[in-house]
Amino acid sequence: MKTVLQLMSIFTVLLCSKENNDELNTKYLNGVWVHTDTKIDTIDFNTRMFTSKKTFELRRGKEKRNGYELPKIGSGIYTYEITGDSIYLRDIISSYGGSLPYYFKMDPNRRSFEIASFAPFTGGLMMNKFKRTDE
């Protein structure tokens, strides 16, 4: 019985520490982040939308299409949830109702993060690095 209680305690601590790590990532994301290669694409985690879920806005600049100046493809507002080394994203204007997982890793110094391509970033990189704009 004593062993079972000890194992349950260890399991609870491990679960809480993982959850706290995900909460810390979310806490430290506040602000605006710029793509280190393109220097144009930004992710704004200060965006608050009409949903109770966590959101960010991807700003990719503008381009001319059919004579109109429009946001580049991929620009928009996304809901997100971080779990371990994945970030689950959903473009809020997409007709797809689910979230898709992408690799996500916050740098230990919390000044940059890596994220797998979820939008057509310039250069077609599979992994994209963003850093804080307030540095």
Disulfide bonds with the S-S distance in Angstrom:
none
